Each structure stands twice: as structure tokens, then as C-alpha cells.
Amino acid sequence: MKTQLMALVSLLAVAAFAGGRAWADPAADAAAPAGFDQPRDVPHGQVTSETYESQTLGFKRELTIYTPPGYSKDKKYPVLYLLHGSGDDQTGWVKKGSANVVLDNLYADKKAEPMIVVMPYGFTSKPGEAALGRGASPDDRRKAAGQFEQDLLKDVIPFIESHYPVVADSDHRALAGLSMGGGQTMRIGPMHPDTFAWLGIFSAGLGRRPATNPSNPGTPDITASYPDADTLNSHIKLLWVSCGDKDPGLEGAKKLDAALTEKKVNHVWHQDTGAHEWPVWKNDLYLFGQRLFRNG
């Protein structure tokens, strides 16, 4: 009887996932244990800074790199490209998000696959030039967004793959980010399923639907330009969409979840407890990080 029950549960889970929503992952609603983001007496990875030449932008840029405990150039690693929000830079995930500590603890508990984490600068401003603020024009924002995408694809990834021992294929590349970085992931990742097989969209989503007033066009549904569901479902191993229950952007995140469900794109929806804040994003990294680069 127990075997039959387990088989039924598995069948229902597969059926739910095939409909565009990953109901088969009840652990997605879990919270990280107390102290998951606090330093422990465990082996530590290394955080370094790298400078690369951006051919896209025409000047040098900085990256923050995390290599896991026991890192060796004789091994090959998968890579997570982890993007910051609009209030931070390439150091934000370490200085405020304790990303290195969260991952150190996951490795010590044998809950994650060793990976290199690359944290680029999400703005495209020149050194000494102010980053785009809320008052920037839509044209400037679109230009900056496009330049960052090309910088990531044509400059950042090739730099990492020529300087670090990585597995250079989509199954071993992940892209994730919070807020602005979540929006960048939402726009870049699904459009390049041959480049990234693992995507994490934290506290970002669809804005206002296109309005009928030409002077107030609203925000278009970016998912309309995505490849078809069959293409995405066959290439992307995990698409994680999450937001805090007190986040002002929760409705936008729910719109993204609904749009993906309507299009039958397989994904995991995770509603966390909290606002637009680091405790939520740390929990995202803890939960998302455990699922990366693992079959099943």
C-alpha cells in the first residue's frame, strides 16, 4: 500500500510540473535554519577581485569571485553568475548578503555542489560616472540593459572560462539575481537557454501591463518574447521565481509566476516571509544554491 501511495504521489507531482508549475518541490517553501548565514568553524572559500577588459563597453571592469573550499585548478567547476540589486555593486552579495558564508556552510553540511560564483557589476557606467538612477530616461535604461547583457555574454563569461577551471556548457552555468539583478536574469536567462540551464529570479517580476494610453505605455510582458515552452522546458533545468510576502513588488512577481504558468513553462514559485530585504535574498541563495547543478 505504501509503495502504491508513493507511486501516486510521484505521478501527481510529475503531472503538476508538466503543467508549468513545479509543485513537486515542497522544500521550496522551507526556511533556512538559524545561523545559516553566520560564520562557523568550517573550511572557507576565498573571495577575490578580478579586473577584465570589457570590449562591449570599452573600459576595464571589476568582478568579485568566490571559489569554494578546497578549490583546485586541477578540477573543473560549474559557475553561478550572481547579480546584485540597484543599491549595490559587485561586492553587495558578499558584504551584505554573506554569500560566501552561506555557501561555506552549505558545503560543510554537504548540501551543495562546489561551484565558482561570479559577481559582476550590473550597471554599465564608466569608472567615476554615476550609475543610472530612478530618474534615468527609458532610452538610457534600455541602452544600459542591452549593454550589460552583451558585456555578460561576450566579455564576462569568456574571461571566466579562460582564467578559471570551469565546465563551459549551459548545464554548468547558472544565472541569478535580486531585484534589479532578478530583472536582468528574467530578461537575459530565458532568451539564452543554450547558455544558462539554471535561473534564479529573486524579488523581481512583471510590471504594469501595456496601457491603452499611448503617453503611458506601461511595461511590456517580457515573457512574450521568450522562446516557446518546449524549448525552455527542454533546456532549463531549474527556473526559480521568488519574492517576500511583504515586498512591494510581490504582485509583479506573482504576474511573472502566472505568465510562466499560462505559457506552461516549468518553474518553482517560492513566496518567502519578509519585505524587499537581505534576509529574504539570503534565504533564496540558501534554497536555490542547494538545487544547482544536481540532477533530479
TORSEBA-818629 format. One line per 10 residues: number of its first residue (from 0); their letters; for each residue x, y, z of N, C-alpha, C. Coordinates in Angstrom, 3 decimals, padded with zeros to 6 digits. Layout:
<recs>
NUM> a> X/Y/Z/X/Y/Z/X/Y/Z ~ ...
</recs>
This chain:
<recs>
0> mktqlmalvs> 000.836/-001.207/000.000/000.000/000.000/000.000/000.875/001.263/000.000 ~ 001.938/001.232/000.793/002.842/002.372/000.875/003.496/002.625/-000.479 ~ 003.910/001.528/-001.160/004.536/001.664/-002.472/003.567/002.286/-003.470 ~ 002.292/001.845/-003.426/001.291/002.388/-004.333/001.045/003.872/-004.064 ~ 001.031/004.244/-002.783/000.815/005.643/-002.419/001.955/006.509/-002.922 ~ 003.198/006.032/-002.746/004.350/006.802/-003.209/004.320/006.957/-004.723 ~ 003.900/005.896/-005.419/003.817/005.969/-006.873/002.786/007.000/-007.305 ~ 001.644/007.057/-006.588/000.604/008.016/-006.907/001.085/009.442/-006.673 ~ 001.780/009.649/-005.553/002.312/010.982/-005.251/003.275/011.414/-006.340 ~ 004.153/010.491/-006.762/005.119/010.814/-007.803/004.412/011.164/-009.108
10> llavaafagg> 003.366/010.406/-009.453/002.633/010.655/-010.680/001.964/012.022/-010.659 ~ 001.357/012.365/-009.531/000.711/013.669/-009.409/001.722/014.795/-009.486 ~ 002.894/014.596/-008.875/003.935/015.624/-008.901/004.410/015.860/-010.322 ~ 004.636/014.781/-011.069/005.079/014.921/-012.456/004.012/015.619/-013.283 ~ 002.749/015.250/-013.079/001.661/015.870/-013.830/001.584/017.363/-013.545 ~ 001.758/017.738/-012.273/001.707/019.156/-011.919/002.841/019.911/-012.581 ~ 004.048/019.330/-012.578/005.198/020.007/-013.159/005.013/020.164/-014.660 ~ 004.432/019.135/-015.299/004.234/019.197/-016.741/003.278/020.310/-017.121 ~ 002.451/020.745/-016.174/001.514/021.821/-016.449/002.127/023.191/-016.316 ~ 003.392/023.292/-015.981/004.071/024.571/-015.943/004.393/025.068/-014.555
20> rawadpaada> 004.147/024.295/-013.525/004.411/024.746/-012.169/005.053/023.620/-011.378 ~ 006.160/023.878/-010.704/006.895/022.809/-010.036/006.336/022.519/-008.651 ~ 005.126/021.983/-008.604/004.525/021.629/-007.315/005.314/020.507/-006.636 ~ 006.199/019.838/-007.376/006.904/018.669/-006.852/008.022/019.023/-005.884 ~ 008.149/020.290/-005.499/009.261/020.710/-004.660/008.756/021.370/-003.382 ~ 008.183/020.583/-002.453/007.650/021.175/-001.225/008.708/021.877/-000.398 ~ 009.990/021.473/-000.553/011.064/022.116/000.213/011.285/023.551/-000.232 ~ 010.679/023.957/-001.355/010.827/025.337/-001.812/010.238/026.325/-000.818 ~ 009.306/025.875/000.005/008.674/026.764/000.975/009.358/026.723/002.344 ~ 010.483/026.027/002.420/011.187/025.905/003.697/011.982/027.170/004.009
30> aapagfdqpr> 012.276/027.353/005.253/013.139/028.450/005.687/014.499/027.880/006.061 ~ 015.525/028.672/005.869/016.862/028.231/006.245/016.956/028.099/007.761 ~ 017.793/027.208/008.263/017.932/027.057/009.718/018.625/028.259/010.339 ~ 018.414/028.449/011.608/019.061/029.553/012.333/020.576/029.446/012.186 ~ 021.206/030.583/011.927/022.662/030.611/011.831/023.222/030.218/010.482 ~ 022.351/030.010/009.487/022.840/029.566/008.179/023.747/030.603/007.515 ~ 023.599/031.881/007.905/024.396/032.949/007.302/025.469/033.487/008.255 ~ 025.752/032.733/009.322/026.756/033.143/010.297/028.021/032.303/010.140 ~ 029.205/032.932/010.263/030.458/032.184/010.120/030.543/031.050/011.137 ~ 031.001/029.902/010.666/031.201/028.733/011.524/032.630/028.243/011.380
40> dvphgqvtse> 033.003/027.368/012.265/034.336/026.778/012.210/034.346/025.655/011.178 ~ 034.305/026.062/009.919/034.264/025.126/008.793/035.265/025.621/007.747 ~ 035.627/024.787/006.791/036.506/025.265/005.709/035.865/026.424/004.956 ~ 036.672/027.399/004.607/036.155/028.598/003.953/036.645/028.708/002.510 ~ 035.750/029.210/001.661/036.151/029.541/000.310/036.883/030.868/000.298 ~ 037.324/031.273/-000.872/038.099/032.511/-000.995/037.351/033.517/-001.853 ~ 037.341/034.775/-001.409/036.733/035.866/-002.167/037.846/036.752/-002.709 ~ 037.858/036.954/-004.018/038.881/037.784/-004.652/038.219/038.766/-005.615 ~ 038.994/039.718/-006.069/038.533/040.685/-007.053/039.360/040.524/-008.326 ~ 038.702/040.568/-009.461/039.363/040.451/-010.754/039.007/041.665/-011.610
50> tyesqtlgfk> 039.917/042.048/-012.484/039.662/043.111/-013.456/039.720/042.523/-014.854 ~ 038.724/042.837/-015.652/038.700/042.342/-017.027/038.458/043.499/-017.983 ~ 038.808/043.298/-019.223/038.607/044.311/-020.256/037.269/044.053/-020.931 ~ 036.366/045.014/-020.826/035.070/044.885/-021.480/035.157/045.471/-022.885 ~ 035.180/044.602/-023.881/035.179/045.075/-025.259/033.838/045.733/-025.590 ~ 032.786/045.254/-024.950/031.451/045.815/-025.186/031.377/047.276/-024.768 ~ 031.926/047.585/-023.596/031.807/048.928/-023.040/033.017/049.809/-023.314 ~ 034.148/049.180/-023.617/035.330/049.958/-023.961/036.174/050.388/-022.778 ~ 036.029/049.739/-021.628/036.876/050.051/-020.474/036.936/048.846/-019.545 ~ 037.838/048.924/-018.572/038.029/047.815/-017.639/036.957/047.829/-016.563
60> reltiytppg> 036.606/046.626/-016.090/035.563/046.477/-015.072/036.023/045.466/-014.033 ~ 035.352/045.510/-012.886/035.720/044.615/-011.797/034.672/043.526/-011.577 ~ 035.158/042.378/-011.154/034.323/041.250/-010.772/034.704/040.815/-009.369 ~ 033.730/040.365/-008.598/034.011/039.677/-007.341/033.832/038.187/-007.596 ~ 034.829/037.397/-007.179/034.821/035.956/-007.436/034.888/035.203/-006.113 ~ 034.036/034.200/-005.973/034.100/033.280/-004.830/034.476/031.905/-005.362 ~ 035.541/031.350/-004.805/035.920/029.973/-005.114/035.697/029.120/-003.865 ~ 035.199/027.900/-004.027/034.770/027.094/-002.875/035.939/026.549/-002.060 ~ 035.684/026.101/-000.847/036.734/025.460/-000.042/037.339/024.295/-000.820 ~ 038.653/024.161/-000.726/039.333/023.071/-001.429/039.492/023.323/-002.914
70> yskdkkypvl> 039.271/024.554/-003.340/039.380/024.901/-004.760/040.723/024.476/-005.327 ~ 040.692/023.860/-006.491/041.906/023.398/-007.146/041.816/023.649/-008.638 ~ 042.882/024.122/-009.234/042.911/024.341/-010.677/042.958/023.035/-011.447 ~ 043.140/021.934/-010.728/043.152/020.622/-011.374/041.741/020.045/-011.524 ~ 040.737/020.726/-010.956/039.345/020.294/-011.087/038.610/021.281/-011.992 ~ 037.434/020.884/-012.454/036.595/021.797/-013.223/035.272/021.993/-012.487 ~ 034.812/023.240/-012.461/033.666/023.601/-011.637/032.542/024.206/-012.478 ~ 031.308/024.068/-012.002/030.210/024.850/-012.570/030.293/026.282/-012.056 ~ 029.563/027.178/-012.691/029.636/028.600/-012.335/028.235/029.177/-012.141 ~ 028.067/029.916/-011.052/026.873/030.717/-010.810/027.241/032.184/-011.016
80> yllhgsgddq> 026.572/032.839/-011.958/026.724/034.281/-012.164/025.624/034.947/-011.334 ~ 026.038/035.661/-010.286/025.116/036.161/-009.265/025.069/037.687/-009.317 ~ 023.882/038.253/-009.571/023.725/039.676/-009.847/023.134/040.429/-008.653 ~ 023.616/041.638/-008.440/023.195/042.473/-007.309/021.988/043.325/-007.661 ~ 021.507/044.072/-006.666/020.389/044.981/-006.856/020.854/046.394/-007.145 ~ 019.901/047.307/-007.339/020.233/048.676/-007.765/020.952/049.483/-006.693 ~ 020.879/049.053/-005.438/021.545/049.800/-004.372/022.945/049.321/-004.066 ~ 023.447/048.388/-004.853/024.755/047.796/-004.555/025.633/047.736/-005.796 ~ 026.778/047.101/-005.627/027.680/046.859/-006.751/028.124/045.403/-006.695 ~ 029.222/045.085/-007.333/029.664/043.692/-007.422/030.093/043.106/-006.078
90> tgwvkkgsan> 030.200/043.939/-005.054/030.574/043.431/-003.731/029.362/043.189/-002.832 ~ 028.176/043.585/-003.288/026.996/043.559/-002.424/026.652/042.187/-001.875 ~ 026.727/041.156/-002.723/026.344/039.818/-002.272/027.275/039.282/-001.190 ~ 028.505/039.782/-001.136/029.428/039.344/-000.084/029.319/040.246/001.137 ~ 029.368/041.553/000.923/029.364/042.493/002.042/028.046/042.527/002.803 ~ 026.929/042.414/002.082/025.617/042.497/002.720/024.883/041.157/002.734 ~ 025.125/040.352/001.707/024.384/039.100/001.571/025.082/037.879/002.118 ~ 026.328/038.052/002.589/027.077/036.934/003.191/027.070/035.690/002.303 ~ 027.128/035.903/000.987/027.035/034.777/000.061/028.116/033.747/000.306 ~ 029.328/034.209/000.597/030.429/033.265/000.846/030.191/032.448/002.106
100> vvldnlyadk> 029.613/033.072/003.132/029.332/032.367/004.390/028.216/031.342/004.182 ~ 027.156/031.755/003.496/026.041/030.837/003.225/026.548/029.604/002.480 ~ 027.380/029.816/001.477/027.887/028.694/000.681/028.885/027.849/001.466 ~ 029.754/028.498/002.238/030.680/027.732/003.090/029.904/026.751/003.971 ~ 028.829/027.244/004.580/028.032/026.404/005.486/027.296/025.298/004.736 ~ 026.804/025.603/003.536/026.153/024.567/002.730/027.138/023.456/002.376 ~ 028.355/023.832/002.018/029.354/022.817/001.672/029.717/021.977/002.893 ~ 029.849/022.635/004.041/030.199/021.901/005.258/029.107/020.889/005.609 ~ 027.865/021.218/005.294/026.745/020.319/005.569/026.460/019.373/004.400 ~ 027.320/019.441/003.368/027.189/018.577/002.178/025.825/018.743/001.508
110> kaepmivvmp> 025.396/019.999/001.413/024.097/020.296/000.819/024.194/020.988/-000.544 ~ 025.398/021.232/-001.031/025.539/021.933/-002.307/026.745/021.402/-003.064 ~ 026.670/021.552/-004.381/027.783/021.167/-005.236/028.802/022.299/-005.259 ~ 030.095/022.000/-005.133/031.109/023.061/-005.204/031.005/023.824/-006.523 ~ 030.990/025.126/-006.430/030.853/025.965/-007.622/031.651/027.248/-007.454 ~ 031.993/027.844/-008.561/032.575/029.181/-008.576/031.418/030.170/-008.713 ~ 031.448/031.235/-007.937/030.405/032.252/-008.025/031.039/033.544/-008.536 ~ 030.488/034.067/-009.614/030.995/035.281/-010.248/029.971/036.386/-010.053 ~ 030.409/037.500/-009.472/029.509/038.613/-009.177/029.962/039.849/-009.964 ~ 029.339/040.106/-011.120/029.723/041.265/-011.935/029.034/042.542/-011.482
120> ygftskpgea> 029.480/043.660/-012.024/028.849/044.953/-011.756/027.695/045.121/-012.737 ~ 026.486/045.270/-012.215/025.298/045.258/-013.052/025.004/046.535/-013.799 ~ 025.620/047.660/-013.390/025.467/048.910/-014.127/026.542/048.989/-015.208 ~ 026.306/049.796/-016.226/027.278/049.895/-017.317/027.985/051.247/-017.334 ~ 027.901/051.993/-016.242/028.543/053.302/-016.161/030.059/053.161/-016.134 ~ 030.744/054.183/-016.649/032.199/054.198/-016.658/032.731/054.464/-015.249 ~ 033.983/054.083/-014.983/034.575/054.384/-013.667/034.498/055.880/-013.371 ~ 033.998/056.211/-012.195/033.851/057.596/-011.809/032.559/058.237/-012.260 ~ 031.779/057.527/-013.039/030.499/058.044/-013.529/029.378/057.475/-012.684 ~ 028.395/058.288/-012.348/027.294/057.826/-011.502/026.483/056.760/-012.220
130> algrgaspdd> 026.043/055.764/-011.442/025.182/054.727/-012.004/023.812/055.314/-012.333 ~ 023.097/054.680/-013.235/021.761/055.151/-013.593/020.853/055.155/-012.367 ~ 020.196/056.260/-012.122/019.266/056.353/-011.005/017.833/056.201/-011.463 ~ 016.902/056.397/-010.532/015.485/056.261/-010.858/015.027/057.291/-011.877 ~ 015.736/058.421/-011.965/015.329/059.461/-012.894/015.838/059.273/-014.303 ~ 016.562/058.204/-014.563/017.106/057.981/-015.900/015.987/057.768/-016.912 ~ 016.225/058.203/-018.134/015.195/058.076/-019.171/015.043/056.615/-019.574 ~ 013.868/056.237/-020.102/013.676/054.859/-020.579/014.695/054.455/-021.621 ~ 015.075/055.390/-022.507/016.063/055.072/-023.544/017.413/054.741/-022.925 ~ 017.822/055.524/-021.920/019.095/055.266/-021.250/019.067/053.914/-020.537
140> rrkaagqfeq> 017.940/053.603/-019.914/017.820/052.328/-019.211/017.872/051.150/-020.183 ~ 017.176/051.272/-021.317/017.188/050.196/-022.309/018.601/049.993/-022.859 ~ 019.299/051.100/-023.129/020.662/051.004/-023.642/021.569/050.329/-022.625 ~ 021.455/050.741/-021.366/022.287/050.150/-020.308/021.990/048.671/-020.137 ~ 020.695/048.322/-020.207/020.316/046.919/-020.048/020.918/046.068/-021.150 ~ 020.820/046.567/-022.385/021.370/045.814/-023.502/022.880/045.689/-023.433 ~ 023.532/046.750/-023.000/024.994/046.712/-022.882/025.432/045.719/-021.803 ~ 024.678/045.655/-020.700/025.056/044.705/-019.663/024.919/043.277/-020.174 ~ 023.858/042.995/-020.899/023.662/041.650/-021.447/024.834/041.253/-022.329 ~ 025.238/042.154/-023.222/026.351/041.846/-024.116/027.672/041.741/-023.352
150> dllkdvipfi> 027.844/042.600/-022.359/029.054/042.529/-021.532/029.134/041.186/-020.821 ~ 028.004/040.729/-020.268/027.973/039.447/-019.573/028.288/038.300/-020.525 ~ 027.613/038.283/-021.677/027.742/037.162/-022.600/029.062/037.164/-023.366 ~ 029.514/038.347/-023.768/030.677/038.418/-024.655/031.989/038.724/-023.948 ~ 031.899/039.243/-022.716/033.131/039.626/-022.017/033.329/038.872/-020.702 ~ 032.306/038.901/-019.823/032.453/038.291/-018.507/032.638/036.772/-018.617 ~ 031.707/036.112/-019.300/031.773/034.646/-019.386/033.044/034.176/-020.078 ~ 033.430/034.758/-021.231/034.700/034.336/-021.838/035.909/034.574/-020.936 ~ 035.895/035.688/-020.176/037.009/035.942/-019.255/037.101/034.836/-018.210 ~ 035.975/034.497/-017.598/035.975/033.453/-016.572/036.421/032.124/-017.166
160> eshypvvads> 035.932/031.799/-018.343/036.232/030.494/-018.923/037.656/030.397/-019.446 ~ 038.326/031.525/-019.596/039.737/031.496/-020.000/040.695/031.641/-018.820 ~ 040.156/031.985/-017.640/041.019/032.202/-016.478/040.748/031.242/-015.320 ~ 039.642/030.514/-015.373/039.285/029.605/-014.279/038.944/028.226/-014.844 ~ 039.162/027.184/-014.039/038.860/025.819/-014.496/037.369/025.519/-014.379 ~ 036.629/025.822/-015.411/035.183/025.655/-015.379/034.733/024.716/-016.492 ~ 033.545/024.154/-016.312/032.909/023.365/-017.363/032.118/024.345/-018.222 ~ 032.527/024.510/-019.460/031.985/025.573/-020.303/030.808/025.097/-021.136 ~ 029.704/024.774/-020.468/028.468/024.469/-021.189/027.280/024.924/-020.349 ~ 026.106/024.946/-020.961/024.929/025.502/-020.284/024.535/024.719/-019.045
170> dhralaglsm> 024.741/023.406/-019.067/024.368/022.593/-017.901/025.173/022.956/-016.671 ~ 026.282/023.646/-016.858/027.148/024.023/-015.733/027.233/025.539/-015.562 ~ 026.228/026.256/-016.096/026.140/027.704/-015.893/024.787/028.052/-015.303 ~ 024.804/028.882/-014.272/023.574/029.384/-013.659/023.624/030.900/-013.638 ~ 022.448/031.522/-013.694/022.317/032.972/-013.616/021.215/033.284/-012.619 ~ 021.517/034.161/-011.661/020.522/034.522/-010.653/020.804/035.930/-010.160 ~ 019.777/036.569/-009.595/019.980/037.902/-009.061/018.787/038.370/-008.260 ~ 019.012/039.440/-007.506/017.959/040.017/-006.672/017.529/041.370/-007.218 ~ 016.251/041.662/-007.122/015.699/042.956/-007.514/016.147/043.329/-008.928 ~ 016.970/044.363/-009.110/017.456/044.717/-010.434/018.131/043.513/-011.094
180> gggqtmrigp> 018.945/042.794/-010.318/019.612/041.611/-010.849/018.640/040.499/-011.194 ~ 017.522/040.441/-010.456/016.472/039.487/-010.795/015.816/039.853/-012.112 ~ 015.613/041.162/-012.320/015.070/041.622/-013.586/016.008/041.324/-014.742 ~ 017.305/041.503/-014.517/018.285/041.185/-015.552/018.269/039.690/-015.863 ~ 018.159/038.879/-014.822/018.068/037.434/-015.027/016.813/037.081/-015.812 ~ 015.703/037.724/-015.475/014.426/037.479/-016.145/014.505/037.819/-017.628 ~ 015.260/038.861/-017.970/015.345/039.303/-019.354/016.419/038.551/-020.148 ~ 017.503/038.168/-019.492/018.627/037.552/-020.200/018.521/036.034/-020.237 ~ 018.262/035.415/-019.082/018.347/033.963/-018.975/017.468/033.186/-019.937 ~ 016.137/033.405/-019.915/015.275/032.621/-020.797/015.526/032.873/-022.283
190> mhpdtfawlg> 016.116/034.028/-022.620/016.413/034.317/-024.017/017.669/033.591/-024.497 ~ 018.396/032.997/-023.557/019.634/032.290/-023.903/019.661/030.917/-023.225 ~ 018.693/030.055/-023.558/018.649/028.738/-022.913/019.823/027.850/-023.278 ~ 020.547/028.195/-024.357/021.751/027.436/-024.703/022.958/027.882/-023.882 ~ 022.788/028.956/-023.109/023.894/029.479/-022.293/023.703/029.168/-020.818 ~ 022.464/029.301/-020.309/022.185/029.076/-018.888/021.082/028.031/-018.728 ~ 021.340/027.013/-017.934/020.323/025.985/-017.672/019.696/026.129/-016.297 ~ 020.179/027.077/-015.490/019.691/027.259/-014.122/019.473/028.747/-013.899 ~ 018.257/029.142/-013.522/017.915/030.559/-013.393/017.222/030.828/-012.065 ~ 017.625/031.917/-011.396/017.009/032.312/-010.142/016.600/033.779/-010.177
200> ifsaglgrrp> 015.303/034.037/-010.098/014.771/035.404/-010.144/014.240/035.740/-008.754 ~ 014.993/036.566/-008.007/014.638/036.899/-006.637/014.039/038.306/-006.592 ~ 012.817/038.437/-006.091/012.176/039.741/-005.860/012.148/040.616/-007.105 ~ 011.758/040.030/-008.209/011.568/040.777/-009.454/010.388/040.158/-010.183 ~ 009.836/040.899/-011.117/008.691/040.362/-011.844/008.225/041.305/-012.920 ~ 007.035/041.040/-013.425/006.473/041.861/-014.483/005.872/043.129/-013.897 ~ 006.064/044.235/-014.597/005.485/045.491/-014.147/004.080/045.645/-014.681 ~ 003.661/046.894/-014.891/002.328/047.151/-015.409/002.186/046.629/-016.832 ~ 001.044/046.061/-017.132/000.770/045.617/-018.498/000.693/046.842/-019.417 ~ 000.920/046.659/-020.714/000.821/047.804/-021.628/-000.523/048.518/-021.497
210> atnpsnpgtp> -000.470/049.830/-021.357/-001.687/050.616/-021.177/-002.245/051.052/-022.530 ~ -003.521/051.435/-022.555/-004.144/051.888/-023.799/-003.764/053.333/-024.107 ~ -003.301/054.053/-023.105/-002.898/055.444/-023.289/-001.498/055.484/-023.904 ~ -001.341/055.992/-025.144/-000.021/055.987/-025.793/001.039/056.753/-025.018 ~ 000.617/057.748/-024.230/001.588/058.529/-023.464/002.034/057.802/-022.203 ~ 001.374/056.690/-021.879/001.727/055.904/-020.704/001.710/054.417/-021.088 ~ 002.720/054.003/-021.860/002.672/052.657/-022.433/002.814/051.535/-021.426 ~ 003.247/051.842/-020.219/003.412/050.774/-019.232/004.626/049.908/-019.533 ~ 004.689/048.766/-018.893/005.818/047.858/-019.051/005.368/046.614/-019.814 ~ 005.974/046.311/-020.951/005.548/045.144/-021.714/005.862/043.845/-020.982
220> ditasypdad> 005.118/042.811/-021.308/005.318/041.490/-020.731/006.515/040.849/-021.413 ~ 007.654/040.826/-020.728/008.888/040.315/-021.323/008.752/038.855/-021.709 ~ 007.856/038.122/-021.055/007.734/036.703/-021.360/007.163/036.475/-022.763 ~ 006.548/037.511/-023.347/006.016/037.367/-024.704/007.121/037.120/-025.718 ~ 008.335/037.558/-025.403/009.456/037.373/-026.325/010.273/036.122/-026.018 ~ 009.891/035.377/-024.986/010.622/034.164/-024.630/010.484/033.108/-025.733 ~ 011.448/032.197/-025.825/011.264/031.032/-026.691/010.043/030.234/-026.231 ~ 009.577/029.321/-027.080/008.395/028.538/-026.731/008.667/027.639/-025.531 ~ 007.597/027.203/-024.892/007.709/026.423/-023.654/008.495/025.140/-023.854 ~ 008.312/024.473/-024.984/009.039/023.227/-025.223/010.542/023.463/-025.225
230> tlnshikllw> 010.959/024.561/-025.848/012.391/024.885/-025.882/012.914/025.165/-024.484 ~ 012.182/025.996/-023.736/012.629/026.328/-022.384/012.631/025.094/-021.487 ~ 011.574/024.309/-021.549/011.474/023.147/-020.656/012.510/022.077/-020.978 ~ 012.954/022.023/-022.211/013.958/021.024/-022.575/015.377/021.478/-022.281 ~ 015.574/022.792/-022.112/016.922/023.318/-021.870/017.157/023.751/-020.434 ~ 016.145/024.362/-019.804/016.333/024.921/-018.465/015.988/023.875/-017.409 ~ 016.945/023.579/-016.563/016.765/022.556/-015.539/016.063/023.098/-014.296 ~ 016.218/024.386/-014.032/015.542/024.999/-012.883/015.315/026.472/-013.164 ~ 014.072/026.906/-013.041/013.713/028.318/-013.104/013.002/028.642/-011.801 ~ 013.705/029.362/-010.931/013.243/029.665/-009.577/012.742/031.101/-009.546
240> vscgdkdpgl> 011.498/031.319/-009.144/010.907/032.655/-009.047/010.440/032.844/-007.611 ~ 010.866/033.921/-006.963/010.550/034.083/-005.549/010.350/035.549/-005.192 ~ 009.702/035.776/-004.067/009.507/037.130/-003.563/009.010/037.056/-002.127 ~ 009.294/038.085/-001.342/008.804/038.152/000.021/007.336/038.545/000.070 ~ 006.624/038.070/001.092/005.186/038.340/001.175/004.856/039.781/001.534 ~ 005.856/040.559/001.979/005.635/041.969/002.305/006.366/042.885/001.325 ~ 006.869/042.314/000.254/007.607/043.080/-000.755/006.625/043.894/-001.601 ~ 006.900/045.197/-001.819/006.012/045.994/-002.680/005.905/045.422/-004.095 ~ 006.889/044.642/-004.501/006.870/044.062/-005.837/006.255/042.679/-005.912 ~ 005.578/042.253/-004.842/005.023/040.894/-004.809/004.041/040.653/-005.958
250> egakkldaal> 003.183/041.632/-006.240/002.203/041.430/-007.308/002.883/041.246/-008.660 ~ 003.983/041.982/-008.883/004.725/041.816/-010.129/005.350/040.443/-010.242 ~ 005.845/039.926/-009.103/006.417/038.581/-009.095/005.337/037.537/-009.344 ~ 004.159/037.770/-008.759/003.042/036.847/-008.990/002.599/036.876/-010.460 ~ 002.680/038.064/-011.086/002.345/038.154/-012.509/003.308/037.315/-013.340 ~ 004.581/037.362/-012.971/005.566/036.549/-013.684/005.259/035.075/-013.503 ~ 004.983/034.675/-012.270/004.610/033.290/-011.987/003.396/032.879/-012.823 ~ 002.390/033.747/-012.871/001.165/033.430/-013.615/001.432/033.342/-015.115 ~ 002.274/034.263/-015.615/002.582/034.242/-017.050/003.326/032.968/-017.431 ~ 004.273/032.556/-016.602/005.009/031.324/-016.873/004.088/030.105/-016.802
260> tekkvnhvwh> 003.183/030.127/-015.817/002.229/029.020/-015.692/001.319/028.955/-016.909 ~ 000.844/030.117/-017.353/-000.038/030.160/-018.520/000.674/029.641/-019.769 ~ 001.959/029.950/-019.875/002.724/029.514/-021.039/003.252/028.081/-020.891 ~ 002.942/027.461/-019.743/003.361/026.091/-019.443/004.890/025.953/-019.384 ~ 005.526/026.978/-018.831/006.969/026.942/-018.603/007.223/026.401/-017.200 ~ 007.927/025.317/-017.093/008.197/024.701/-015.795/009.025/025.634/-014.918 ~ 008.596/025.806/-013.684/009.321/026.673/-012.769/008.888/026.382/-011.335 ~ 009.662/026.907/-010.403/009.337/026.811/-008.978/008.956/028.206/-008.483 ~ 007.810/028.316/-007.839/007.401/029.571/-007.212/007.626/029.466/-005.707 ~ 008.353/030.447/-005.147/008.620/030.451/-003.705/008.237/031.806/-003.131
270> qdtgahewpv> 007.237/031.830/-002.250/006.873/033.058/-001.550/007.469/033.019/-000.163 ~ 008.394/033.929/000.089/009.117/033.959/001.355/008.391/034.848/002.360 ~ 008.895/034.876/003.564/008.370/035.754/004.604/009.311/036.935/004.746 ~ 008.834/038.143/004.407/009.692/039.306/004.527/009.425/040.316/003.432 ~ 010.165/041.406/003.473/009.997/042.506/002.533/011.103/042.457/001.474 ~ 011.412/043.613/000.906/012.465/043.731/-000.104/013.781/043.920/000.651 ~ 014.340/042.816/001.152/015.427/042.918/002.119/016.323/041.689/002.077 ~ 017.504/041.846/002.666/018.536/040.817/002.589/018.155/039.489/003.244 ~ 017.427/039.459/004.347/017.069/038.145/004.894/016.333/037.265/003.887 ~ 015.496/037.883/003.047/014.769/037.128/002.024/015.745/036.596/000.976
280> wkndlylfgq> 016.667/037.442/000.518/017.579/037.053/-000.561/018.620/036.045/-000.089 ~ 019.030/036.162/001.182/019.930/035.149/001.735/019.241/033.783/001.752 ~ 017.968/033.780/002.160/017.211/032.526/002.180/017.069/031.971/000.769 ~ 016.860/032.871/-000.209/016.813/032.446/-001.604/018.100/031.726/-002.000 ~ 019.234/032.344/-001.672/020.515/031.738/-002.041/020.684/030.387/-001.367 ~ 020.284/030.298/-000.115/020.387/029.035/000.619/019.558/027.949/-000.061 ~ 018.327/028.263/-000.436/017.435/027.273/-001.051/017.812/026.991/-002.503 ~ 018.055/028.043/-003.257/018.401/027.907/-004.672/019.753/027.215/-004.841 ~ 020.723/027.591/-003.990/022.071/027.035/-004.111/022.117/025.529/-003.952 ~ 021.232/024.992/-003.132/021.222/023.538/-002.921/020.744/022.778/-004.149
290> rlfrng> 019.985/023.431/-005.001/019.384/022.769/-006.149/020.251/022.845/-007.399 ~ 021.282/023.692/-007.376/022.089/023.920/-008.562/022.974/022.727/-008.905 ~ 023.045/022.464/-010.206/023.980/021.505/-010.776/023.771/020.088/-010.223 ~ 022.515/019.795/-009.903/022.178/018.462/-009.446/021.062/017.887/-010.298 ~ 021.178/016.647/-010.682/020.115/016.011/-011.441/018.954/015.693/-010.517 ~ 017.725/015.777/-011.058/016.550/015.448/-010.252/016.114/016.565/-009.357
</recs>
